[in-house]
């Protein structure tokens, strides 16, 4: 199974309150924006290496754009309009997109000044962890056109990156009389992590798999762990509680099956999501950050075999995942 190594700690260093360097989280997307002459704005989006994701599908790219004149789009993409207003570009090809992808396009505005704004990416992710698989969108900062009085000035180029799987933060090793008996760590939601030890920082020995809870989890054992080595680290295995482990704190939640989204597209300030439904049945649409807690739920009563629902795009969250589930009454 793929996993991401997060932090390593040396027991002696912890006792001295010194924390060695740690592995950094991986960025999965990179967006470059450039404000050029005559109101032209150039954008380049790249998907990056990240072992958590084996598939990334970009369905649409929507900059906050004003006074649209014209655009140059890559092959397989088309301009999107809503009520006569340019909404960005949408993928209209059926071929699977490569895992490491690069999409470049240019747009001209009647406004020749620029400021820091936002680009919304409509995205579908495939991961070995169901918590990170599915559809939704990601917001990335970028340069966009504006009126002269709103211009921010500064550099004409901006590069921003998105990280969807944040670091597990090791807060401390639990040390008694120089012996390690456990670990305290933090993460932004439920998790399953694996604690590992090493004598030489080359060969790592699995010690235990641990269920984590937001915001912080402490795991202890009555057997000293020093026999596994002098160095310790955590690997994030899943953003949910994998079965077969004893719970280390409070009660967890279990997610039911998710209905796949058939289509996502930008319509003004909203995201239109489409899914296969059964007339007369009810569904719940949940919104969360990728790998995070659900922050919104809405009930939808289906009257057709295909249901399309408008959702307000939330710009103050870095990412939003859309879950659609059938609603069953108990």
Secondary structure, DSSP 8 states (H G I E B T S, - for coil): ---EEEEEEEHHHHHTT-----------EEEEEEE-GGGEEEEEEEE---TTEEEEEEEEEEE---SEEEEE--TTEEEEEETTEEEEEEE---S---SS-EEEEEEEES--EEEEEEEEEEEEEEESSGGG-EEEEEEEEEEEEE-GGG---S-SEEEEEE-SS---EEEEEEEETTEEEEEEEE-SS-EEEEEEEESSSSS-EEEEEEEE-SSEEEEE-SS--GGG-SEEEEEEEESS--TT---SSS-----------SEEEEETTEEEEEEE--TT-EEEEEEE-TTS-EEEEEEEE--SSEEEEEEE--TTSSEEEEEEEE----
